[in-house]
Amino acid sequence: MTDIIMKIQRTDASLLQSAQSRRQEAAAMTASAQTPAPAQADISVQAQGLEQAHQRMQELSDVDMDKVEQISRALAEGTLELDMDALGRAIIEMHCR
């Protein structure tokens, strides 16, 4: 008995192109995986300054304690004056954003 082996090949151009592009992508990934990464990334002077500013901002309070002290003092002394029209406009404007 003889074994007959039949080979079926597709010659569809789009299949050949996609197979070739997959091989190229795999080769590129292998090459990039073999490229050694730099030991330490260089950080620019601007990036360092930005990081320092960010750290300083984190240390600041969200509340202006001097202003709180002034308002507390004015309330205690009864000298706080409010412009109710301006206050109303500010509230409406804040809620319209």
GUDO-456622 format. One record per atom (N, C-alpha, C, O): x, y, z; residue number from 1. Coordinates in nm, 3 decimals, padded with zeros to 5 digits. Example, Ala and Ser with C-alpha at 12.3 -4.5 7.8 and 13.67 -1.06 7.14 Angstrom:
# GUDO-456622
VEXMI,east,north,up,seq
VEXMI,01.319,-00.569,00.780,1
VEXMI,01.230,-00.450,00.780,1
VEXMI,01.320,-00.330,00.780,1
VEXMI,01.424,-00.332,00.846,1
VEXMI,01.285,-00.225,00.708,2
VEXMI,01.367,-00.106,00.714,2
VEXMI,01.290,00.003,00.787,2
VEXMI,01.341,00.114,00.804,2
***
This chain:
# GUDO-456622
VEXMI,east,north,up,seq
VEXMI,00.084,-00.117,00.000,1
VEXMI,00.000,00.000,00.000,1
VEXMI,00.089,00.124,00.000,1
VEXMI,00.187,00.131,00.074,1
VEXMI,00.055,00.217,-00.081,2
VEXMI,00.134,00.340,-00.088,2
VEXMI,00.057,00.453,-00.025,2
VEXMI,-00.064,00.467,-00.045,2
VEXMI,00.127,00.531,00.051,3
VEXMI,00.065,00.648,00.115,3
VEXMI,00.075,00.765,00.020,3
VEXMI,00.181,00.797,-00.034,3
VEXMI,-00.035,00.827,00.002,4
VEXMI,-00.037,00.945,-00.084,4
VEXMI,-00.058,01.066,00.006,4
VEXMI,-00.155,01.074,00.081,4
VEXMI,00.035,01.158,-00.003,5
VEXMI,00.024,01.282,00.075,5
VEXMI,00.000,01.395,-00.022,5
VEXMI,00.076,01.419,-00.115,5
VEXMI,-00.107,01.463,00.002,6
VEXMI,-00.142,01.575,-00.085,6
VEXMI,-00.118,01.704,-00.009,6
VEXMI,-00.161,01.718,00.106,6
VEXMI,-00.052,01.795,-00.071,7
VEXMI,-00.025,01.925,-00.011,7
VEXMI,-00.116,02.027,-00.076,7
VEXMI,-00.120,02.039,-00.198,7
VEXMI,-00.189,02.099,00.006,8
VEXMI,-00.277,02.203,-00.045,8
VEXMI,-00.214,02.337,-00.009,8
VEXMI,-00.184,02.365,00.107,8
VEXMI,-00.195,02.418,-00.109,9
VEXMI,-00.137,02.550,-00.087,9
VEXMI,-00.232,02.656,-00.140,9
VEXMI,-00.285,02.645,-00.251,9
VEXMI,-00.251,02.757,-00.060,10
VEXMI,-00.331,02.870,-00.105,10
VEXMI,-00.235,02.977,-00.153,10
VEXMI,-00.134,03.005,-00.089,10
VEXMI,-00.268,03.034,-00.263,11
VEXMI,-00.182,03.139,-00.317,11
VEXMI,-00.251,03.274,-00.314,11
VEXMI,-00.219,03.365,-00.390,11
VEXMI,-00.347,03.284,-00.224,12
VEXMI,-00.420,03.410,-00.209,12
VEXMI,-00.321,03.518,-00.164,12
VEXMI,-00.255,03.501,-00.062,12
VEXMI,-00.310,03.627,-00.238,13
VEXMI,-00.211,03.733,-00.212,13
VEXMI,-00.230,03.795,-00.073,13
VEXMI,-00.131,03.824,-00.006,13
VEXMI,-00.353,03.815,-00.030,14
VEXMI,-00.374,03.878,00.101,14
VEXMI,-00.328,03.787,00.214,14
VEXMI,-00.278,03.834,00.316,14
VEXMI,-00.343,03.655,00.196,15
VEXMI,-00.295,03.563,00.298,15
VEXMI,-00.143,03.564,00.305,15
VEXMI,-00.084,03.561,00.413,15
VEXMI,-00.079,03.568,00.188,16
VEXMI,00.067,03.573,00.186,16
VEXMI,00.120,03.701,00.250,16
VEXMI,00.218,03.698,00.324,16
VEXMI,00.054,03.814,00.221,17
VEXMI,00.098,03.941,00.278,17
VEXMI,00.080,03.943,00.429,17
VEXMI,00.168,03.990,00.501,17
VEXMI,-00.034,03.893,00.478,18
VEXMI,-00.057,03.895,00.623,18
VEXMI,00.041,03.803,00.693,18
VEXMI,00.088,03.835,00.803,18
VEXMI,00.074,03.687,00.631,19
VEXMI,00.172,03.597,00.691,19
VEXMI,00.309,03.664,00.695,19
VEXMI,00.381,03.653,00.794,19
VEXMI,00.344,03.733,00.588,20
VEXMI,00.474,03.802,00.584,20
VEXMI,00.480,03.914,00.687,20
VEXMI,00.581,03.932,00.754,20
VEXMI,00.371,03.988,00.699,21
VEXMI,00.372,04.098,00.797,21
VEXMI,00.379,04.043,00.940,21
VEXMI,00.442,04.105,01.026,21
VEXMI,00.315,03.928,00.965,22
VEXMI,00.324,03.867,01.099,22
VEXMI,00.468,03.823,01.128,22
VEXMI,00.517,03.838,01.239,22
VEXMI,00.535,03.767,01.027,23
VEXMI,00.674,03.726,01.045,23
VEXMI,00.763,03.847,01.072,23
VEXMI,00.852,03.841,01.157,23
VEXMI,00.738,03.957,01.000,24
VEXMI,00.819,04.078,01.020,24
VEXMI,00.797,04.136,01.159,24
VEXMI,00.891,04.179,01.225,24
VEXMI,00.670,04.138,01.203,25
VEXMI,00.640,04.189,01.337,25
VEXMI,00.707,04.103,01.443,25
VEXMI,00.762,04.156,01.540,25
VEXMI,00.703,03.971,01.425,26
VEXMI,00.766,03.882,01.522,26
VEXMI,00.917,03.904,01.525,26
VEXMI,00.978,03.904,01.632,26
VEXMI,00.977,03.924,01.409,27
VEXMI,01.120,03.949,01.403,27
VEXMI,01.155,04.082,01.470,27
VEXMI,01.256,04.091,01.541,27
VEXMI,01.072,04.183,01.449,28
VEXMI,01.096,04.314,01.511,28
VEXMI,01.084,04.304,01.662,28
VEXMI,01.163,04.364,01.735,28
VEXMI,00.985,04.230,01.710,29
VEXMI,00.965,04.215,01.855,29
VEXMI,01.084,04.140,01.916,29
VEXMI,01.129,04.175,02.025,29
VEXMI,01.133,04.039,01.848,30
VEXMI,01.248,03.964,01.897,30
VEXMI,01.371,04.053,01.903,30
VEXMI,01.447,04.049,01.999,30
VEXMI,01.389,04.135,01.800,31
VEXMI,01.506,04.225,01.796,31
VEXMI,01.497,04.328,01.907,31
VEXMI,01.597,04.359,01.972,31
VEXMI,01.377,04.384,01.930,32
VEXMI,01.364,04.486,02.034,32
VEXMI,01.378,04.425,02.173,32
VEXMI,01.424,04.492,02.265,32
VEXMI,01.339,04.299,02.188,33
VEXMI,01.354,04.233,02.318,33
VEXMI,01.501,04.208,02.349,33
VEXMI,01.539,04.202,02.466,33
VEXMI,01.583,04.193,02.246,34
VEXMI,01.724,04.166,02.266,34
VEXMI,01.805,04.293,02.286,34
VEXMI,01.918,04.287,02.334,34
VEXMI,01.749,04.410,02.251,35
VEXMI,01.818,04.537,02.267,35
VEXMI,01.821,04.573,02.415,35
VEXMI,01.715,04.581,02.477,35
VEXMI,01.937,04.593,02.473,36
VEXMI,01.943,04.625,02.616,36
VEXMI,01.884,04.763,02.644,36
VEXMI,01.906,04.858,02.570,36
VEXMI,01.809,04.771,02.753,37
VEXMI,01.750,04.899,02.794,37
VEXMI,01.856,04.980,02.867,37
VEXMI,01.946,04.923,02.929,37
VEXMI,01.848,05.114,02.861,38
VEXMI,01.945,05.195,02.934,38
VEXMI,01.933,05.169,03.084,38
VEXMI,01.824,05.145,03.135,38
VEXMI,02.046,05.174,03.154,39
VEXMI,02.046,05.144,03.296,39
VEXMI,01.963,05.245,03.374,39
VEXMI,01.894,05.208,03.469,39
VEXMI,01.970,05.368,03.336,40
VEXMI,01.895,05.472,03.408,40
VEXMI,01.853,05.578,03.307,40
VEXMI,01.933,05.625,03.226,40
VEXMI,01.726,05.613,03.313,41
VEXMI,01.674,05.714,03.221,41
VEXMI,01.724,05.852,03.264,41
VEXMI,01.725,05.885,03.382,41
VEXMI,01.763,05.930,03.167,42
VEXMI,01.804,06.068,03.196,42
VEXMI,01.678,06.153,03.212,42
VEXMI,01.588,06.149,03.128,42
VEXMI,01.674,06.229,03.319,43
VEXMI,01.560,06.316,03.345,43
VEXMI,01.604,06.459,03.318,43
VEXMI,01.706,06.505,03.370,43
VEXMI,01.526,06.528,03.238,44
VEXMI,01.563,06.665,03.203,44
VEXMI,01.550,06.758,03.322,44
VEXMI,01.483,06.728,03.421,44
VEXMI,01.615,06.871,03.311,45
VEXMI,01.611,06.972,03.417,45
VEXMI,01.467,07.020,03.437,45
VEXMI,01.424,07.044,03.550,45
VEXMI,01.394,07.035,03.326,46
VEXMI,01.254,07.079,03.337,46
VEXMI,01.170,06.977,03.411,46
VEXMI,01.087,07.015,03.493,46
VEXMI,01.190,06.851,03.383,47
VEXMI,01.113,06.746,03.451,47
VEXMI,01.145,06.744,03.600,47
VEXMI,01.056,06.725,03.683,47
VEXMI,01.272,06.765,03.634,48
VEXMI,01.310,06.769,03.775,48
VEXMI,01.244,06.888,03.844,48
VEXMI,01.193,06.875,03.956,48
VEXMI,01.244,07.004,03.778,49
VEXMI,01.179,07.122,03.835,49
VEXMI,01.030,07.101,03.853,49
VEXMI,00.971,07.143,03.953,49
VEXMI,00.969,07.037,03.756,50
VEXMI,00.826,07.008,03.764,50
VEXMI,00.796,06.915,03.881,50
VEXMI,00.699,06.936,03.954,50
VEXMI,00.878,06.815,03.900,51
VEXMI,00.859,06.722,04.011,51
VEXMI,00.874,06.794,04.145,51
VEXMI,00.796,06.769,04.237,51
VEXMI,00.972,06.882,04.156,52
VEXMI,00.991,06.957,04.280,52
VEXMI,00.871,07.048,04.307,52
VEXMI,00.826,07.058,04.421,52
VEXMI,00.820,07.114,04.203,53
VEXMI,00.702,07.201,04.220,53
VEXMI,00.582,07.118,04.262,53
VEXMI,00.503,07.161,04.347,53
VEXMI,00.567,07.002,04.204,54
VEXMI,00.454,06.914,04.239,54
VEXMI,00.463,06.873,04.386,54
VEXMI,00.362,06.871,04.456,54
VEXMI,00.582,06.841,04.433,55
VEXMI,00.599,06.804,04.574,55
VEXMI,00.565,06.920,04.666,55
VEXMI,00.501,06.901,04.769,55
VEXMI,00.609,07.041,04.628,56
VEXMI,00.577,07.159,04.710,56
VEXMI,00.427,07.185,04.714,56
VEXMI,00.372,07.223,04.817,56
VEXMI,00.361,07.165,04.600,57
VEXMI,00.215,07.185,04.594,57
VEXMI,00.143,07.086,04.685,57
VEXMI,00.042,07.120,04.747,57
VEXMI,00.194,06.964,04.693,58
VEXMI,00.133,06.863,04.777,58
VEXMI,00.142,06.900,04.925,58
VEXMI,00.057,06.863,05.006,58
VEXMI,00.247,06.975,04.960,59
VEXMI,00.267,07.015,05.099,59
VEXMI,00.180,07.133,05.140,59
VEXMI,00.160,07.156,05.259,59
VEXMI,00.129,07.209,05.042,60
VEXMI,00.048,07.326,05.073,60
VEXMI,-00.093,07.286,05.115,60
VEXMI,-00.146,07.184,05.071,60
VEXMI,-00.151,07.367,05.199,61
VEXMI,-00.288,07.345,05.243,61
VEXMI,-00.386,07.399,05.139,61
VEXMI,-00.355,07.497,05.069,61
VEXMI,-00.501,07.337,05.128,62
VEXMI,-00.605,07.385,05.037,62
VEXMI,-00.680,07.504,05.097,62
VEXMI,-00.758,07.570,05.028,62
VEXMI,-00.657,07.530,05.224,63
VEXMI,-00.729,07.636,05.295,63
VEXMI,-00.634,07.752,05.325,63
VEXMI,-00.525,07.731,05.378,63
VEXMI,-00.677,07.872,05.291,64
VEXMI,-00.600,07.993,05.322,64
VEXMI,-00.631,08.030,05.467,64
VEXMI,-00.730,08.098,05.495,64
VEXMI,-00.546,07.985,05.558,65
VEXMI,-00.571,08.004,05.701,65
VEXMI,-00.569,08.151,05.741,65
VEXMI,-00.638,08.189,05.836,65
VEXMI,-00.492,08.235,05.672,66
VEXMI,-00.493,08.379,05.703,66
VEXMI,-00.631,08.437,05.675,66
VEXMI,-00.683,08.517,05.753,66
VEXMI,-00.690,08.397,05.563,67
VEXMI,-00.823,08.446,05.527,67
VEXMI,-00.927,08.396,05.628,67
VEXMI,-01.016,08.472,05.668,67
VEXMI,-00.916,08.271,05.669,68
VEXMI,-01.008,08.215,05.769,68
VEXMI,-00.998,08.295,05.899,68
VEXMI,-01.099,08.324,05.963,68
VEXMI,-00.876,08.328,05.937,69
VEXMI,-00.854,08.406,06.060,69
VEXMI,-00.918,08.545,06.049,69
VEXMI,-00.980,08.591,06.144,69
VEXMI,-00.903,08.611,05.934,70
VEXMI,-00.963,08.743,05.914,70
VEXMI,-01.116,08.737,05.924,70
VEXMI,-01.178,08.820,05.990,70
VEXMI,-01.174,08.637,05.860,71
VEXMI,-01.321,08.625,05.861,71
VEXMI,-01.370,08.591,06.002,71
VEXMI,-01.471,08.645,06.047,71
VEXMI,-01.299,08.502,06.070,72
VEXMI,-01.338,08.467,06.207,72
VEXMI,-01.334,08.588,06.299,72
VEXMI,-01.423,08.609,06.382,72
VEXMI,-01.228,08.667,06.283,73
VEXMI,-01.215,08.788,06.365,73
VEXMI,-01.329,08.887,06.336,73
VEXMI,-01.387,08.945,06.427,73
VEXMI,-01.360,08.905,06.206,74
VEXMI,-01.466,08.998,06.167,74
VEXMI,-01.601,08.948,06.217,74
VEXMI,-01.684,09.029,06.260,74
VEXMI,-01.625,08.818,06.214,75
VEXMI,-01.751,08.764,06.269,75
VEXMI,-01.760,08.788,06.419,75
VEXMI,-01.864,08.829,06.470,75
VEXMI,-01.650,08.762,06.489,76
VEXMI,-01.649,08.779,06.635,76
VEXMI,-01.670,08.925,06.673,76
VEXMI,-01.734,08.955,06.774,76
VEXMI,-01.615,09.017,06.592,77
VEXMI,-01.627,09.160,06.622,77
VEXMI,-01.756,09.219,06.568,77
VEXMI,-01.791,09.333,06.600,77
VEXMI,-01.826,09.143,06.485,78
VEXMI,-01.949,09.193,06.425,78
VEXMI,-01.925,09.293,06.313,78
VEXMI,-02.012,09.374,06.282,78
VEXMI,-01.809,09.288,06.252,79
VEXMI,-01.775,09.385,06.147,79
VEXMI,-01.775,09.324,06.006,79
VEXMI,-01.735,09.391,05.911,79
VEXMI,-01.818,09.201,05.993,80
VEXMI,-01.822,09.137,05.863,80
VEXMI,-01.939,09.192,05.782,80
VEXMI,-02.054,09.185,05.825,80
VEXMI,-01.908,09.246,05.665,81
VEXMI,-02.012,09.298,05.578,81
VEXMI,-02.021,09.211,05.455,81
VEXMI,-01.919,09.180,05.393,81
VEXMI,-02.141,09.170,05.419,82
VEXMI,-02.162,09.085,05.302,82
VEXMI,-02.246,09.160,05.199,82
VEXMI,-02.345,09.224,05.232,82
VEXMI,-02.204,09.151,05.075,83
VEXMI,-02.283,09.204,04.964,83
VEXMI,-02.369,09.086,04.917,83
VEXMI,-02.322,09.000,04.843,83
VEXMI,-02.494,09.084,04.959,84
VEXMI,-02.581,08.971,04.932,84
VEXMI,-02.605,08.952,04.781,84
VEXMI,-02.619,08.839,04.735,84
VEXMI,-02.610,09.061,04.705,85
VEXMI,-02.627,09.049,04.560,85
VEXMI,-02.506,08.980,04.496,85
VEXMI,-02.521,08.891,04.413,85
VEXMI,-02.386,09.022,04.536,86
VEXMI,-02.264,08.962,04.482,86
VEXMI,-02.253,08.815,04.524,86
VEXMI,-02.211,08.730,04.446,86
VEXMI,-02.291,08.787,04.648,87
VEXMI,-02.288,08.650,04.697,87
VEXMI,-02.385,08.562,04.618,87
VEXMI,-02.350,08.450,04.579,87
VEXMI,-02.506,08.612,04.593,88
VEXMI,-02.606,08.539,04.515,88
VEXMI,-02.558,08.512,04.373,88
VEXMI,-02.573,08.401,04.321,88
VEXMI,-02.499,08.614,04.310,89
VEXMI,-02.445,08.595,04.174,89
VEXMI,-02.334,08.490,04.171,89
VEXMI,-02.328,08.407,04.081,89
VEXMI,-02.248,08.495,04.271,90
VEXMI,-02.137,08.399,04.278,90
VEXMI,-02.188,08.257,04.294,90
VEXMI,-02.135,08.164,04.233,90
VEXMI,-02.292,08.240,04.377,91
VEXMI,-02.350,08.107,04.397,91
VEXMI,-02.413,08.054,04.268,91
VEXMI,-02.394,07.939,04.231,91
VEXMI,-02.488,08.140,04.202,92
VEXMI,-02.553,08.100,04.076,92
VEXMI,-02.446,08.068,03.970,92
VEXMI,-02.458,07.968,03.899,92
VEXMI,-02.345,08.151,03.961,93
VEXMI,-02.239,08.128,03.863,93
VEXMI,-02.167,07.996,03.888,93
VEXMI,-02.134,07.923,03.795,93
VEXMI,-02.143,07.967,04.015,94
VEXMI,-02.074,07.843,04.049,94
VEXMI,-02.157,07.721,04.008,94
VEXMI,-02.101,07.621,03.963,94
VEXMI,-02.287,07.728,04.025,95
VEXMI,-02.374,07.615,03.993,95
VEXMI,-02.405,07.604,03.845,95
VEXMI,-02.455,07.500,03.800,95
VEXMI,-02.377,07.708,03.768,96
VEXMI,-02.402,07.703,03.623,96
VEXMI,-02.284,07.643,03.547,96
VEXMI,-02.296,07.615,03.428,96
VEXMI,-02.173,07.623,03.611,97
VEXMI,-02.055,07.569,03.544,97
VEXMI,-02.073,07.425,03.507,97
VEXMI,-01.982,07.364,03.450,97
***
